[in-house]
Amino acid sequence: MFTPATGHRIPEWEQLAATSAMTSSLMLLLHARGFGSIWRTGKFTESPQVRGLLGLREEERLLGWLYIGTPGKSPQQRRRVLDDVTDRISVFAPELVTS
């Protein structure tokens, strides 16, 4: 849940970014401790029925659900085939400026 502090010196977008970063950090911590997690969002985060069930106030926003569990052991680790992204990469190489 995200409740922006209105009228605060920190803009709402930055408050939301900090909340999202904290959630990602929590997921990394969980992974480091041997847990799995997935952050699920979707249309139900705006559902009046879900908002009512959770008792959310008007100014509160549901950012999703964080599912946490212990990953099952897969019978065999398969290496993921990487996509070729060379056509979507650009390099920033500014020319040396001389005066």
PyMOL commands that set and color helices and strands:
alter all, ss='L'
color gray80, all
select helices_A, chain A and resi 12-32+43-46+48-54+86-88
alter helices_A, ss='H'
color red, helices_A
select strands_A, chain A and resi 36-40+65-69
alter strands_A, ss='S'
color yellow, strands_A
deselect
rebuild
show_as cartoon
